[in-house]
C-alpha cells in the first residue's frame, strides 16, 4: 500500500491527542487522591461515595461543611458533571448555601475544572424553582400570590378560628364548659375570650405547621382524629381549624413556606416532568439533615431517584448530627427521621460517622461526651421496671419502612430501631496527629472547663466582666461569647457590660431577636406612623427612639421633645433657640415629613431605609418588605393601607430578614458577642460563657397558663402536636398502620419529654461552641421570671436549683469547680 502522508499525520495527531487526554486524566486523578487524603477517616467515607444512598452522622466541629464541599468537587470531577447533569446540594439557610457554594467553587478552581456541574440551594428555594416553572401544575402563581409566615395572632389564624366556631358550635360549647362550669356569666365571658384569643389560635398555629410539614392534609388529619376518643376531640378540632385556614389562604391568594414544597410535589406527580428533573439531577447531597421534615425528605428523595431503573437505590447523601437537633419543639423538624435514615443505611453498610473534631480542647470534649452519656443513662433508668420491659419489647423492634417511592406495595425493608433516647450515642474524639487543620484541639485557657456558683446574677456579671477584660486585652486576636437561653438574659447582660467593656476597647455585640425575626418592619412602621400623624406625642417619641437607637441623633431626654410636638417641630421666633442636639433631631424629623410631600407613598419605605443608613442585607430586607407591602395593597394603595399592611406584618408574622452571606459579624476578633444558644449553632469562639443555668430554665417544665386551666392540666396545642407526631412516626415507617393515639395527659407527658430532650441537646450545642475555655455558672439567687425582671438590684431574686447537667458536671469534674474569691 502506498504511503499516505495525510493518514500518517492524522494518526500522529490522534496519538498525541490520546496521550494528552490520558495525561490530563492521570493528573486529575492524582489531584483527586491528594484531595481525598487531606480528609480525616470519617470524612473520606463521604468523598468515597460511589452512588446509592448514604448517611453521614457528624459530631460538632467535625468539619462536615468542608468535607461536603470536597466530596461534591470529587463527585463533579469523577463523573464529569455539567449543566445538564448536576449534583444538587440542599441546605436550610441562605447563608449556609452561599458558604457551601463558595467552598465548592474554590475546590473546583484548585482542580482547574469549570465551576459548573452543581447547584446549591435552600430546600424552599429548590421547591420554588420547580413550582414556578410549571404554574399550571403547581397551582402557584407568584405574580399574584403573597408569601406569609403567620403566627398565632395573624388575621388569617384569627379568621379561621372564628369561622370554625361558626361551623362547629357544639364542639366549641364542650370546650367552653371545660372540666366543670357553674354557668356564671363573668366566667363564661372570660372563657370565651381565652378560647378565641389564646387557646384556639395557638392550637391552629401549632397544628397547621406540624400537619402540613408532615404531608398531612386536613382530610388526612380528620381521618386520624377518628382514632382518638378524648372528651374534647382535640384532633378533630385541629382538623377543622386546618381546613378553614386552607380555605381562607386560597380565597385570599396567600401561601406559606410549606405550600412551596407541596406545589413542587404536585408538579413532580406528572411523570414526564418528573423524569425531566430526575434526568437533570445526578444526585442530591443534603446538609443539616437532622432538621428535615417528612415533606422535605419526600421532595429530595423523588429528585434523587433513577428514572430509568425504579428498583435502583436513590443517589442520596444526607449529612447531619441528630445531637444538634434543637428546633423540634417549635418547628415540625424531628431528629427521629434522620436517625431512622441512619439506621437504614447502617443495615445496608452505608453509614459513616465523622467523629474527629478539632474545634475544642480535650477537657471540653470530655465534658460534652460526659453529658451525652449521662443524659442517656438517666433517661434509661427513670423507671427501671417499665424501662426493662420496654427494652425487652422495643430494643430492636422491627419497623416496616417502604423505600421505593414508585412501587410501595412490593418494596419494603425492615429497620432495626433502638429505643428513642435524647442523644445518638456517638462520642467526639480529638483529631489524629498530623491533621491538616490549623490549631486543631487548641491548648486550654485556664482550666479549659470552669464551673462557678456565684451568689447572684450581679456577681456573675462581675466575674464575666473581669474575665473577659483579662482574656481580650491579653490577646485581642481572640473572641468571646456569652450564650443565653432567653433574649431577656442577653439584654440584661448587654446593659450591665457594654459601658465597662467599651473603656477597654472591647466591643459588645448583642444578637437579639432582631436577627431571627427582623425588627426592620417595626422600625419602618413607627416612622410611617409618625409621618402620617406627626402631632401625636407617642408617634413622635417612637420615631425619635429609632433615630437615637440607630445613632443618628444624640442621646437626650426624648420625653421633653415629644411632649409638645408642634413646638419641637415648628418653633416660633419667640421660642428659645434649640440646643444643637435638639436641632439635629428636629432636622431629621422635618426631613421625614418633607419626604411625604415630595415622594409617592410607595417610595417611602425605601427612602426610610436610606434615611436610617441601613446597609447590605438590611437594605435588601427593606426592598423585600417594600415589595411585600405593595403586593398586599395592590388595588387599594395609599399610605393608610400601607401602614395597615405593615402593622400586620410587624405584629402578626415572623418576617424573615435577608441574611448576610457570612457570620463574621458574630465572631469578630476582640469582640464579646451575646447571643442565644439557638442562634449560636454553627458558630464557635475561643472563650464561651454560659451563665444562669437553672433547672427552671433548662430543661424547664411544660407550663399551662392559669387562664386556660379550666380545660385541664395540659395545653391543647402541645397535646395535638404530640398526637400528630405519634401518627406520623408510625405511618412514616408503615403507611398501612393506624397507631393508637395517646390520650391528652399521655400526650402532654410525651410533649414534656420531647422538650426536655431538646433542651439537653441545646446545652450540648452551646458547650461545643467553645475552643479554649468553657465557663459555666448557676447562681444561688436569680430572677423568678426573666421576662418580668427589670434588671436592677431592687428586683426580687429567689433561690434557684442548678440545672441537673451542671450538678452532674461538678461531680464528674471536681477540679473544674472554681471557688469564688480564691
C-alpha positions in Angstrom: 0.0 0.0 0.0 1.4 3.4 -0.9 2.4 5.7 1.9 -0.3 8.3 2.6 1.1 11.4 4.3 -2.3 12.7 5.3 -3.3 9.4 7.1 0.1 9.4 8.9 -0.4 13.0 10.1 -3.9 12.1 11.2 -2.6 9.1 13.1 0.1 11.2 14.8 -2.4 13.8 15.9 -4.8 11.2 17.2 -1.9 9.6 19.1 -0.8 12.9 20.6 -4.4 13.8 21.5 -5.0 10.5 23.2 -1.7 10.7 25.1 -2.6 14.3 26.2 -6.1 13.2 27.3 -4.6 10.3 29.3 -2.1 12.6 30.9 -4.7 15.1 31.9 -6.9 12.4 33.3 -4.0 10.9 35.3 -3.1 14.4 36.6 -6.6 14.9 37.7 -6.8 11.5 39.4 -3.7 12.4 41.3 -5.1 15.7 42.4 -8.4 14.0 43.5 -6.4 11.4 45.5 -4.4 14.2 47.2 -7.7 16.0 48.0 -9.1 12.8 49.4 -6.1 12.2 51.6 -6.4 15.6 53.1 -9.7 14.5 54.7 -10.0 12.6 58.0 -11.1 9.0 58.2 -14.8 9.8 58.6 -14.7 12.5 56.0 -13.1 10.2 53.5 -16.2 7.9 53.6 -18.2 10.8 52.2 -15.5 11.5 49.5 -15.5 7.8 48.6 -19.3 7.7 47.8 -19.9 6.0 44.5 -23.7 6.1 44.3 -26.7 4.9 46.2 -28.0 6.3 49.5 -25.6 7.1 52.3 -25.9 8.7 55.8 -23.2 10.7 57.5 -23.6 11.3 61.2 -21.2 14.0 62.3 -20.2 15.3 65.7 -19.9 19.1 66.5 -16.8 20.6 64.9 -16.2 17.6 62.6 -15.9 19.9 59.5 -19.0 18.5 57.7 -19.4 21.6 55.5 -15.8 21.4 54.4 -15.9 17.6 53.7 -19.3 18.1 51.9 -17.7 20.6 49.6 -14.7 18.4 49.0 -16.9 15.3 48.3 -19.0 17.4 46.0 -16.0 18.6 44.0 -14.6 15.0 43.7 -18.0 13.7 42.5 -18.3 16.5 39.9 -14.8 15.7 38.6 -15.1 11.9 38.8 -18.5 11.8 37.0 -17.8 14.7 34.7 -21.0 16.6 35.7 -22.2 19.5 33.7 -25.1 22.0 33.4 -27.5 19.3 32.2 -26.5 16.7 34.8 -25.9 18.3 38.1 -25.1 17.5 41.7 -27.7 19.2 43.8 -26.8 20.3 47.3 -29.6 21.5 49.6 -29.4 23.1 53.0 -31.7 25.2 55.1 -30.4 28.8 55.2 -29.2 31.1 52.5 -26.0 31.9 54.4 -25.2 28.2 54.6 -26.0 27.8 50.9 -23.7 30.7 50.0 -20.9 29.3 52.1 -21.0 25.8 50.7 -21.2 27.2 47.1 -18.1 29.3 47.6 -16.2 26.3 49.0 -17.1 24.0 46.1 -16.1 26.7 43.6 -12.7 27.1 45.4 -12.2 23.3 45.2 -13.0 23.2 41.5 -10.7 26.1 40.9 -7.8 24.3 42.5 -8.6 21.3 40.4 -8.5 23.5 37.3 -12.1 22.5 36.4 -15.0 24.6 35.2 -17.1 25.8 38.2 -20.2 24.1 36.9 -22.0 20.8 37.3 -23.6 21.6 40.6 -26.3 23.7 42.2 -26.5 24.8 45.9 -30.0 25.9 47.1 -32.1 26.2 50.1 -34.7 23.5 50.2 -37.5 26.0 49.9 -35.6 27.7 47.0 -35.4 24.5 45.2 -39.1 23.8 45.7 -40.0 27.3 44.5 -37.8 26.8 41.4 -39.7 23.7 40.4 -43.2 25.0 41.2 -42.6 28.4 39.5 -41.6 26.7 36.2 -45.0 24.9 35.9 -47.6 27.2 37.4 -50.4 25.3 35.7 -49.4 22.1 37.6 -48.2 23.6 40.8 -51.2 26.0 41.3 -48.7 28.6 42.4 -48.7 32.0 40.7 -46.1 34.2 42.3 -47.3 37.2 40.3 -50.5 37.2 42.4 -49.8 35.1 45.4 -48.4 36.6 48.6 -46.0 34.6 50.8 -46.7 35.0 54.6 -45.3 33.4 57.7 -48.2 33.8 60.1 -48.0 33.5 63.9 -51.0 32.8 66.2 -52.1 36.5 66.2 -52.3 36.8 62.4 -55.6 37.8 60.9 -55.8 34.6 58.9 -55.4 32.5 62.0 -57.9 34.6 63.9 -60.4 34.4 61.0 -60.1 30.6 60.7 -60.8 30.4 64.5 -64.0 32.5 64.1 -65.2 30.5 61.1 -64.6 27.2 62.8 -66.6 28.4 65.8 -69.5 29.2 63.5 -69.3 25.8 61.8 -68.8 23.7 65.0 -70.9 25.3 67.8 -71.3 22.0 69.6 -67.6 21.3 69.8 -67.0 24.9 70.9 -69.6 24.6 73.6 -67.8 21.5 75.0 -64.6 23.5 75.2 -66.4 26.4 76.9 -67.7 24.1 79.6 -64.3 22.6 80.2 -63.8 20.3 83.1 -66.6 21.9 85.0 -68.7 25.0 84.7 -71.3 26.6 87.0 -72.8 28.9 84.4 -71.6 32.1 86.0 -71.8 34.8 83.3 -68.5 36.6 84.1 -66.6 33.3 83.9 -68.3 32.4 80.7 -67.2 35.7 79.1 -63.6 35.1 80.4 -63.5 31.7 78.9 -64.9 33.0 75.6 -62.0 35.5 75.5 -59.4 32.9 76.4 -60.6 30.4 73.8 -60.8 32.9 71.0 -57.6 34.9 71.6 -55.3 32.3 73.1 -56.2 28.6 73.1 -57.7 28.1 69.6 -55.2 30.4 67.8 -52.3 28.6 69.4 -53.8 25.3 68.5 -54.4 26.3 64.9 -50.9 27.8 64.5 -49.2 24.7 66.0 -51.2 22.1 64.2 -51.1 23.7 60.8 -47.3 23.8 60.8 -47.0 20.3 62.2 -49.5 18.6 60.0 -48.6 20.5 56.8 -44.9 19.9 57.1 -45.6 16.2 57.7 -47.6 16.0 54.5 -51.0 15.6 56.2 -54.0 17.3 54.5 -57.0 18.5 56.6 -58.8 15.4 55.4 -56.0 13.1 56.5 -55.8 14.7 59.9 -59.6 14.3 60.2 -59.2 10.6 59.5 -56.5 10.3 62.2 -58.8 12.1 64.6 -61.2 9.2 64.3 -58.7 7.1 66.2 -59.0 9.3 69.3 -61.7 9.3 71.9 -60.8 12.1 74.3 -63.7 14.3 75.6 -62.7 17.4 73.6 -61.8 15.5 70.3 -58.7 17.8 70.1 -57.5 16.4 66.7 -61.0 16.8 65.2 -61.0 20.5 66.3 -57.5 20.8 64.9 -58.6 19.3 61.6 -61.5 21.8 61.4 -59.2 24.8 62.1 -56.7 23.5 59.5 -59.5 23.1 56.9 -60.7 26.7 57.5 -57.1 28.0 57.3 -56.5 26.4 53.9 -59.8 27.7 52.5 -59.0 31.2 53.7 -55.5 31.1 52.3 -56.8 30.1 48.8 -59.5 32.7 48.8 -57.1 35.5 49.5 -54.3 34.1 47.3 -51.8 33.6 50.2 -49.2 30.9 50.5 -46.8 29.8 53.3 -43.5 28.1 53.1 -44.9 24.6 53.2 -47.1 25.5 50.2 -43.9 25.8 48.1 -42.9 22.2 48.8 -46.5 20.9 48.3 -46.6 22.8 45.0 -43.3 21.3 43.8 -44.6 17.8 44.7 -47.7 18.4 42.7 -45.5 19.3 39.7 -43.5 16.1 40.2 -46.6 14.0 40.2 -46.5 14.4 36.4 -44.4 11.5 35.2 -42.9 13.2 32.1 -41.9 16.3 34.1 -40.6 14.2 37.0 -38.4 12.3 34.6 -37.0 15.5 33.1 -35.9 16.7 36.6 -34.6 13.3 37.6 -32.5 13.1 34.4 -31.0 16.5 35.2 -30.2 15.6 38.8 -27.2 13.2 39.2 -27.5 13.1 43.0 -28.7 15.1 46.0 -26.5 15.9 48.9 -28.4 17.2 51.9 -26.7 19.2 54.7 -28.2 19.6 58.2 -30.4 16.6 57.6 -31.4 16.4 61.3 -33.6 19.4 60.7 -35.6 17.8 57.8 -39.3 17.0 57.8 -41.1 14.2 56.1 -42.3 16.5 53.4 -38.9 17.8 52.7 -37.4 14.3 52.6 -40.0 13.2 50.1 -39.1 16.0 47.7 -35.3 15.3 47.7 -36.0 11.5 47.5 -38.0 12.0 44.3 -35.3 14.1 42.7 -32.6 11.6 43.8 -34.4 8.6 42.2 -33.2 7.0 39.0 -36.0 7.4 36.3 -34.6 4.5 34.2 -34.5 1.9 37.0 -37.2 2.1 39.6 -35.5 -0.7 41.6 -32.2 1.2 41.8 -31.3 2.9 45.1 -31.6 6.7 45.3 -28.4 8.7 44.8 -29.0 10.5 48.1 -26.4 11.5 50.6 -27.7 13.0 53.9 -25.3 14.7 56.3 -26.3 15.8 59.8 -25.9 15.5 63.6 -29.1 14.3 65.4 -27.4 15.5 68.6 -27.6 19.1 67.3 -31.4 18.9 66.6 -32.6 21.9 68.6 -35.7 23.0 66.6 -38.2 20.3 67.0 -40.3 21.9 69.8 -41.1 25.0 67.7 -40.8 23.6 64.2 -42.0 20.2 62.7 -38.4 19.1 62.3 -37.7 15.9 64.2 -34.3 14.1 64.6 -36.0 10.8 64.6 -36.3 10.9 60.8 -32.6 11.3 60.2 -31.9 8.7 62.9 -34.1 6.2 61.1 -32.4 7.0 57.8 -29.0 6.4 59.5 -30.3 3.0 60.8 -31.5 2.0 57.3 -28.1 2.9 55.8 -26.3 1.1 58.7 -28.1 -2.1 57.8 -27.0 -1.6 54.1 -23.4 -0.8 55.2 -23.7 2.8 54.0 -23.5 4.7 57.4 -20.3 6.7 58.2 -19.6 8.7 61.3 -17.4 11.8 61.4 -16.3 11.6 65.0 -13.0 13.5 64.9 -13.3 17.2 65.7 -10.5 19.8 66.0 -12.6 22.7 67.4 -12.3 22.2 71.2 -9.7 21.3 73.7 -9.7 17.8 75.4 -11.5 19.0 78.6 -14.4 20.5 76.7 -14.7 17.3 74.6 -14.7 15.2 77.8 -17.4 17.3 79.3 -19.6 17.1 76.1 -19.1 13.3 75.9 -20.0 13.0 79.6 -23.3 14.9 79.4 -24.3 12.8 76.3 -23.7 9.6 78.2 -25.2 10.9 81.5 -28.4 12.1 79.9 -29.0 8.9 78.0 -28.3 6.8 81.1 -30.6 8.9 83.2 -33.3 8.6 80.5 -33.0 4.8 80.6 -33.1 4.5 84.4 -36.0 6.8 85.3 -38.4 3.9 85.6 -36.3 0.8 85.8 -39.1 -1.7 85.8 -41.0 -0.3 82.8 -37.8 0.5 81.0 -36.6 -3.1 81.3 -39.9 -4.2 79.8 -39.6 -1.7 77.1 -36.0 -2.7 76.3 -37.2 -6.4 76.1 -40.0 -5.5 73.7 -38.6 -2.5 71.9 -34.8 -2.6 71.9 -34.8 -4.0 68.4 -38.4 -3.6 67.2 -38.8 -4.3 63.5 -40.4 -1.4 61.7 -41.6 -1.7 58.1 -40.4 1.2 56.0 -41.1 1.5 52.3 -38.1 2.6 50.4 -39.2 2.5 46.7 -41.4 5.5 46.0 -42.9 4.1 42.9 -43.9 0.6 44.0 -44.9 0.8 47.6 -46.9 -2.4 47.5 -43.9 -4.7 46.7 -40.8 -3.0 48.1 -40.2 -2.7 51.8 -37.4 -3.1 54.3 -37.2 -3.8 58.0 -35.3 -1.3 60.1 -34.0 -2.2 63.5 -34.6 0.8 65.6 -33.3 1.2 69.1 -35.3 2.8 71.9 -35.6 6.5 71.4 -33.0 8.4 73.5 -32.3 12.2 73.6 -28.8 11.6 72.1 -27.4 9.4 69.4 -24.6 7.5 71.1 -21.6 8.9 69.3 -18.6 10.3 71.0 -16.4 13.2 70.0 -12.7 12.3 69.5 -9.8 14.7 69.0 -8.2 14.7 65.6 -5.2 12.4 64.8 -1.6 13.6 64.9 -0.7 15.3 61.6 -4.2 16.5 60.9 -4.2 19.4 58.4 -6.4 21.6 60.5 -4.5 24.5 61.9 -4.5 24.9 65.7 -6.7 21.7 66.0 -7.8 20.9 69.6 -6.1 24.1 70.9 -4.4 24.3 74.3 -6.9 25.1 77.1 -7.1 28.5 78.6 -7.3 28.4 82.4 -8.8 25.1 83.4 -10.4 24.6 80.0 -13.7 23.9 81.7 -14.6 26.2 84.6 -17.8 25.9 86.7 -18.9 28.7 89.1 -21.7 29.1 91.7 -22.0 32.9 92.2 -24.2 34.3 94.9 -26.5 36.1 92.4 -26.8 37.4 88.8 -24.8 40.5 89.6 -21.8 38.6 90.9 -22.0 36.6 87.7 -21.8 39.9 85.7 -18.8 41.0 87.7 -17.0 37.7 87.2 -17.6 37.6 83.5 -16.6 41.3 83.1 -13.3 40.7 84.9 -12.5 37.6 82.9 -13.4 39.0 79.5 -11.3 42.1 80.1 -8.3 40.0 81.1 -8.7 37.5 78.2 -9.3 40.0 75.4 -6.7 42.6 76.5 -4.1 39.9 76.8 -4.8 38.8 73.2 -7.0 41.0 71.1 -6.9 38.4 68.3 -9.3 36.2 70.2 -13.0 36.4 70.6 -15.6 35.5 73.2 -19.3 34.9 73.5 -21.9 34.7 76.2 -24.6 32.2 75.3 -28.0 32.7 76.9 -31.2 30.7 76.9 -33.6 33.7 76.7 -33.3 37.1 74.9 -34.1 38.9 78.1 -31.0 37.5 79.7 -28.9 38.8 76.8 -30.4 42.3 77.1 -29.6 42.3 80.9 -26.0 41.3 80.3 -25.6 43.9 77.5 -26.9 46.6 79.7 -24.6 45.6 82.5 -21.4 45.0 80.5 -21.3 47.4 77.5 -20.1 50.6 79.1 -17.4 49.0 81.2 -16.0 46.9 78.4 -16.0 49.8 76.0 -13.5 51.5 78.2 -11.1 48.6 77.4 -11.8 48.9 73.6 -13.9 45.7 73.7 -17.0 45.8 71.6 -20.1 44.2 72.9 -22.4 42.9 70.1 -25.8 41.7 71.4 -27.6 39.5 68.9 -31.2 39.9 69.9 -34.4 38.8 68.4 -33.8 41.1 65.5 -31.5 38.6 63.9 -34.2 35.9 63.8 -37.3 37.9 63.1 -36.2 41.2 61.7 -37.1 44.4 63.6 -36.9 46.4 60.4 -40.7 46.2 59.8 -41.3 47.6 63.2 -38.9 50.4 62.7 -40.3 51.4 59.3 -43.8 51.1 60.7 -43.1 53.6 63.5 -41.5 56.1 61.2 -44.5 55.8 58.7 -46.9 56.3 61.6 -45.0 59.5 62.6 -45.1 60.7 59.0 -48.9 60.1 58.9 -49.6 61.7 62.3 -46.7 63.9 63.3 -48.5 65.7 66.0 -49.1 62.6 68.1 -46.6 62.7 71.1 -46.5 58.8 71.0 -45.7 58.7 67.3 -43.0 61.4 67.7 -41.3 59.7 70.6 -41.3 56.3 68.9 -39.7 57.9 65.8 -37.1 59.7 67.9 -36.3 56.4 69.8 -35.5 54.7 66.5 -33.3 57.6 65.3 -31.4 57.5 68.7 -31.1 53.7 68.5 -29.5 54.0 65.1 -27.1 56.6 66.4 -28.5 59.2 64.0 -29.3 61.7 66.8 -27.6 62.3 70.1 -29.0 60.7 73.3 -31.2 63.1 75.1 -34.5 63.5 77.0 -36.9 62.4 74.4 -39.9 62.9 76.6 -39.2 66.6 76.7 -39.1 66.8 72.9 -42.3 64.7 72.4 -44.5 66.4 75.0 -45.2 69.4 72.7 -44.7 68.1 69.1 -45.7 71.4 67.4 -43.3 73.4 69.5 -40.5 71.0 68.8 -41.2 70.6 65.0 -42.1 74.2 64.3 -40.6 76.6 66.9 -41.7 80.2 66.7 -39.3 83.2 66.7 -40.3 83.8 70.3 -39.1 80.4 71.5 -35.6 80.0 72.9 -33.0 78.7 70.4 -32.8 74.9 70.4 -29.8 73.1 71.6 -27.6 71.6 68.9 -28.7 68.0 69.7 -32.4 69.1 69.7 -31.9 71.0 66.4 -30.3 67.9 64.9 -33.3 65.7 65.9 -35.7 68.3 64.5 -33.9 68.3 61.2 -34.2 64.6 60.8 -37.9 64.7 61.7 -38.6 67.5 59.3 -36.8 65.7 56.5 -39.1 62.7 57.1 -42.2 65.0 56.9 -40.9 66.7 53.8 -40.5 63.3 52.1 -44.2 62.7 52.4 -44.8 65.8 50.3 -42.2 65.1 47.7 -42.4 61.3 47.3 -45.3 58.9 46.4 -46.2 56.7 49.3 -44.9 53.6 47.7 -41.4 55.1 47.6 -41.4 56.0 51.3 -40.2 52.6 52.6 -37.0 52.5 50.5 -36.4 56.2 51.4 -36.7 55.4 55.1 -34.2 52.5 54.7 -31.7 55.0 53.3 -32.5 57.6 56.0 -31.8 55.0 58.7 -28.5 54.2 57.0 -29.2 50.6 56.5 -26.6 48.7 54.7 -26.1 45.4 52.9 -28.6 42.8 53.9 -30.7 45.4 55.8 -31.3 47.3 52.5 -32.2 44.0 50.8 -34.6 43.3 53.7 -36.2 46.8 53.2 -36.6 46.1 49.5 -38.2 42.8 50.2 -40.5 44.5 52.7 -41.5 47.2 50.3 -42.4 44.7 47.6 -44.4 42.6 50.1 -46.4 45.7 51.2 -47.0 46.8 47.6 -48.2 43.3 46.7 -50.6 43.2 49.6 -52.3 46.5 49.0 -52.4 46.4 45.2 -55.8 47.8 44.0 -56.2 49.8 47.2 -52.8 51.6 47.5 -52.4 54.5 49.9 -50.3 55.5 52.9 -53.1 54.4 55.2 -53.4 50.9 53.7 -49.6 50.6 53.6 -49.4 51.3 57.3 -52.2 48.8 58.0 -50.4 46.1 56.0 -47.1 46.9 57.6 -48.7 46.8 61.1 -49.9 43.3 60.4 -46.5 42.1 59.2 -44.8 43.6 62.2 -47.2 42.3 64.8 -48.5 39.0 63.4 -45.8 37.5 61.2 -42.3 36.1 61.6 -40.9 38.3 58.9 -37.6 36.9 57.7 -34.8 39.3 57.1 -32.5 38.7 54.1 -29.5 37.0 55.6 -25.9 38.1 55.2 -23.8 35.6 53.4 -21.3 35.2 56.3 -21.5 35.1 60.1 -18.3 37.1 60.6 -20.1 39.8 62.4 -20.8 37.3 65.3 -17.1 36.2 65.6 -15.1 39.3 65.1 -11.7 39.5 66.9 -11.6 41.4 70.2 -15.4 41.2 70.4 -17.8 39.8 73.1 -20.9 38.5 71.4 -24.1 38.0 73.4 -26.2 35.5 71.6 -28.9 32.9 72.3 -27.9 29.2 72.4 -30.2 28.6 69.4 -28.6 31.3 67.3 -25.1 30.1 68.2 -25.4 26.8 66.4 -22.8 26.6 63.6 -20.6 29.2 65.2 -17.6 29.0 67.6 -15.5 31.2 69.8 -12.2 31.0 71.7 -14.0 31.6 75.0 -17.6 30.8 75.7 -19.5 31.8 78.8 -22.8 30.1 79.7 -24.4 31.7 82.8 -27.8 31.3 84.5 -28.0 27.5 84.2 -31.0 26.8 86.4 -33.4 23.9 86.4 -36.5 26.0 85.9 -35.0 27.5 82.7 -33.1 24.5 81.3 -34.7 22.0 80.9 -37.7 23.8 82.4 -41.1 22.3 82.6 -44.2 22.3 80.4 -46.4 25.2 81.5 -50.2 25.5 81.5 -51.4 29.2 81.6 -53.7 29.8 84.6 -56.3 31.3 82.2 -56.8 28.0 80.4 -56.7 25.7 83.4 -60.4 25.1 83.0 -59.6 22.8 80.1 -57.3 20.6 82.2 -53.7 20.2 83.2 -52.4 20.4 79.6 -52.5 22.7 76.6 -54.4 21.7 73.5 -51.7 22.8 71.1 -49.0 20.6 72.7 -51.3 17.7 73.1 -52.3 17.9 69.4 -48.6 18.2 68.4 -47.7 15.0 70.3 -50.7 13.1 68.9 -49.9 14.1 65.3 -46.2 13.1 65.7 -47.3 9.7 67.1 -49.4 9.1 64.0 -46.8 10.5 61.5 -44.0 8.4 63.0 -46.0 5.2 62.7 -47.2 6.0 59.1 -43.7 7.1 58.1 -42.4 3.6 59.0 -45.5 1.7 57.9 -48.0 3.6 55.7 -50.7 0.9 56.3 -50.7 1.3 60.1 -53.1 3.4 62.1 -51.5 3.5 65.6 -53.3 4.2 68.8 -53.3 7.9 69.5 -52.3 8.8 73.1 -54.9 10.4 75.4 -54.4 14.1 76.3 -52.5 13.5 79.6 -50.3 10.9 78.0 -49.6 13.1 75.0 -48.9 16.0 77.4 -46.3 13.9 79.2 -44.8 12.9 75.9 -44.6 16.6 74.9 -42.7 17.3 78.1 -40.2 14.5 77.4 -39.6 15.9 73.9 -39.0 19.4 75.3 -36.6 18.1 78.0 -34.6 16.1 75.5 -34.3 19.0 73.2 -33.2 21.4 76.0 -30.4 19.0 76.9 -29.3 18.9 73.2 -29.4 22.7 73.2 -26.9 22.8 76.1 -24.7 20.3 74.4 -24.7 22.5 71.3 -23.8 25.5 73.5 -21.0 23.7 75.2 -19.4 22.6 72.0 -19.1 26.1 70.6 -16.0 26.7 72.8 -12.5 26.2 71.6 -10.2 27.1 74.5 -12.4 27.9 77.6 -15.9 26.9 78.6 -17.1 28.9 81.5 -20.4 27.8 83.1 -22.4 29.1 86.1 -25.5 28.5 88.2 -26.3 31.4 90.6 -27.7 30.7 94.1 -30.2 33.5 93.5 -31.7 34.7 90.2 -34.9 36.3 88.9 -38.1 34.3 89.3 -39.1 35.1 85.7 -36.7 36.7 83.3 -39.4 38.2 81.2 -40.5 40.4 84.2 -37.1 41.1 85.5 -36.3 44.8 85.5 -32.5 44.4 85.7 -31.9 46.5 88.8 -30.7 45.5 92.2 -34.1 46.1 93.9 -35.7 43.4 91.8 -36.6 40.4 93.8 -34.3 37.4 93.4 -35.2 33.9 94.5 -33.3 30.8 95.4 -32.6 28.6 92.4 -31.8 25.0 91.8 -28.9 24.4 89.3 -29.6 22.6 86.0 -29.1 18.9 86.7 -26.5 18.6 84.0 -24.4 21.3 85.7 -24.6 19.4 89.0 -23.5 16.2 87.2 -20.6 18.0 85.7 -19.5 19.3 89.1 -19.5 15.8 90.4 -17.6 14.4 87.4 -15.0 17.2 87.1 -14.5 18.5 90.7 -11.2 20.0 89.6 -13.1 22.3 87.3 -15.3 23.8 90.1 -13.8 27.2 90.9 -14.2 28.7 94.4 -15.0 32.3 94.1 -12.5 34.5 95.9 -9.6 32.0 95.6 
